[in-house]
Amino acid sequence: MATWVKVCSIGDIPEGEVSTAECNGAELMLVRAGDAVYAADKTCTHAEADLSGGFVAPGAGPDGAPGVRCPLHLSVFELKSGIPLNPPAEAPLRTYRTRIDGDAVYVEV
């Protein structure tokens, strides 16, 4: 059964930058874009690089969702779906639903 876990305050996530959080044993990256917060595993599926050192790619996804560019081999992962948008990565990242309540950010795990 999934539960919602508070991971941080909205002010802890700078707009357009990668932040990190630990949630029930999962190492996550968080990205704030406007009124939305995206959460995904922070390890690249291609070469296990730490994506928290990557760069946010605004509007990278087909529906305008941001992506994160891996600092090692430059694959971009769309943060809404986790799907890699270019090689060499082929497997998607695990993504998590988020919600904002007041200034608290929750992740569903």
DOMI-470820 format. One record per residue (C-alpha): residue number from 1; residue in three letters; x, y, z. Coordinates in steps of 0.25 Angstrom, whole numbers, plus 5000, padded with zeros to 4 digits. Layout:
N
<node NUM; 'ALA'; <X; Y; Z>>;
...
END
This chain:
109
<node 1; 'MET'; <5000; 5000; 5000>>;
<node 2; 'ALA'; <5005; 5014; 4996>>;
<node 3; 'THR'; <5007; 5025; 5006>>;
<node 4; 'TRP'; <5010; 5039; 5005>>;
<node 5; 'VAL'; <5023; 5044; 5012>>;
<node 6; 'LYS'; <5027; 5058; 5015>>;
<node 7; 'VAL'; <5041; 5060; 5009>>;
<node 8; 'CYS'; <5044; 5075; 5010>>;
<node 9; 'SER'; <5038; 5089; 5009>>;
<node 10; 'ILE'; <5035; 5095; 4996>>;
<node 11; 'GLY'; <5046; 5106; 4999>>;
<node 12; 'ASP'; <5056; 5095; 5000>>;
<node 13; 'ILE'; <5055; 5092; 4985>>;
<node 14; 'PRO'; <5061; 5104; 4977>>;
<node 15; 'GLU'; <5053; 5106; 4964>>;
<node 16; 'GLY'; <5060; 5099; 4952>>;
<node 17; 'GLU'; <5071; 5092; 4960>>;
<node 18; 'VAL'; <5072; 5078; 4965>>;
<node 19; 'SER'; <5070; 5075; 4980>>;
<node 20; 'THR'; <5071; 5062; 4987>>;
<node 21; 'ALA'; <5064; 5055; 4998>>;
<node 22; 'GLU'; <5063; 5041; 5005>>;
<node 23; 'CYS'; <5050; 5035; 5006>>;
<node 24; 'ASN'; <5047; 5021; 5012>>;
<node 25; 'GLY'; <5061; 5017; 5007>>;
<node 26; 'ALA'; <5060; 5022; 4993>>;
<node 27; 'GLU'; <5070; 5033; 4989>>;
<node 28; 'LEU'; <5062; 5043; 4981>>;
<node 29; 'MET'; <5064; 5055; 4973>>;
<node 30; 'LEU'; <5054; 5066; 4973>>;
<node 31; 'VAL'; <5052; 5077; 4963>>;
<node 32; 'ARG'; <5042; 5089; 4964>>;
<node 33; 'ALA'; <5037; 5095; 4951>>;
<node 34; 'GLY'; <5026; 5106; 4954>>;
<node 35; 'ASP'; <5015; 5100; 4963>>;
<node 36; 'ALA'; <5020; 5086; 4961>>;
<node 37; 'VAL'; <5030; 5077; 4968>>;
<node 38; 'TYR'; <5035; 5065; 4961>>;
<node 39; 'ALA'; <5042; 5053; 4968>>;
<node 40; 'ALA'; <5050; 5042; 4962>>;
<node 41; 'ASP'; <5061; 5032; 4966>>;
<node 42; 'LYS'; <5074; 5040; 4966>>;
<node 43; 'THR'; <5083; 5029; 4959>>;
<node 44; 'CYS'; <5084; 5028; 4944>>;
<node 45; 'THR'; <5079; 5015; 4938>>;
<node 46; 'HIS'; <5090; 5015; 4928>>;
<node 47; 'ALA'; <5103; 5016; 4936>>;
<node 48; 'GLU'; <5098; 5018; 4951>>;
<node 49; 'ALA'; <5103; 5032; 4951>>;
<node 50; 'ASP'; <5098; 5042; 4961>>;
<node 51; 'LEU'; <5087; 5050; 4954>>;
<node 52; 'SER'; <5087; 5061; 4965>>;
<node 53; 'GLY'; <5100; 5066; 4959>>;
<node 54; 'GLY'; <5092; 5067; 4946>>;
<node 55; 'PHE'; <5085; 5079; 4939>>;
<node 56; 'VAL'; <5071; 5082; 4938>>;
<node 57; 'ALA'; <5066; 5083; 4924>>;
<node 58; 'PRO'; <5053; 5092; 4924>>;
<node 59; 'GLY'; <5042; 5087; 4915>>;
<node 60; 'ALA'; <5049; 5075; 4910>>;
<node 61; 'GLY'; <5038; 5065; 4911>>;
<node 62; 'PRO'; <5027; 5064; 4900>>;
<node 63; 'ASP'; <5017; 5071; 4909>>;
<node 64; 'GLY'; <5026; 5081; 4914>>;
<node 65; 'ALA'; <5031; 5074; 4926>>;
<node 66; 'PRO'; <5045; 5077; 4930>>;
<node 67; 'GLY'; <5056; 5067; 4929>>;
<node 68; 'VAL'; <5069; 5064; 4936>>;
<node 69; 'ARG'; <5082; 5063; 4927>>;
<node 70; 'CYS'; <5092; 5052; 4933>>;
<node 71; 'PRO'; <5105; 5058; 4936>>;
<node 72; 'LEU'; <5113; 5046; 4931>>;
<node 73; 'HIS'; <5108; 5042; 4917>>;
<node 74; 'LEU'; <5097; 5053; 4915>>;
<node 75; 'SER'; <5085; 5045; 4914>>;
<node 76; 'VAL'; <5072; 5054; 4917>>;
<node 77; 'PHE'; <5061; 5047; 4926>>;
<node 78; 'GLU'; <5047; 5053; 4925>>;
<node 79; 'LEU'; <5043; 5055; 4940>>;
<node 80; 'LYS'; <5028; 5053; 4938>>;
<node 81; 'SER'; <5030; 5039; 4932>>;
<node 82; 'GLY'; <5045; 5036; 4935>>;
<node 83; 'ILE'; <5047; 5032; 4920>>;
<node 84; 'PRO'; <5060; 5035; 4914>>;
<node 85; 'LEU'; <5059; 5044; 4902>>;
<node 86; 'ASN'; <5073; 5041; 4896>>;
<node 87; 'PRO'; <5083; 5030; 4897>>;
<node 88; 'PRO'; <5091; 5024; 4903>>;
<node 89; 'ALA'; <5081; 5022; 4914>>;
<node 90; 'GLU'; <5070; 5013; 4910>>;
<node 91; 'ALA'; <5063; 5009; 4923>>;
<node 92; 'PRO'; <5053; 5019; 4930>>;
<node 93; 'LEU'; <5056; 5024; 4943>>;
<node 94; 'ARG'; <5045; 5021; 4954>>;
<node 95; 'THR'; <5037; 5033; 4957>>;
<node 96; 'TYR'; <5028; 5037; 4969>>;
<node 97; 'ARG'; <5015; 5045; 4970>>;
<node 98; 'THR'; <5017; 5057; 4978>>;
<node 99; 'ARG'; <5007; 5067; 4985>>;
<node 100; 'ILE'; <5009; 5080; 4991>>;
<node 101; 'ASP'; <5001; 5084; 5004>>;
<node 102; 'GLY'; <5004; 5098; 5009>>;
<node 103; 'ASP'; <5019; 5098; 5008>>;
<node 104; 'ALA'; <5021; 5083; 5010>>;
<node 105; 'VAL'; <5025; 5074; 4999>>;
<node 106; 'TYR'; <5020; 5060; 5000>>;
<node 107; 'VAL'; <5024; 5048; 4991>>;
<node 108; 'GLU'; <5016; 5035; 4990>>;
<node 109; 'VAL'; <5024; 5023; 4993>>;
END
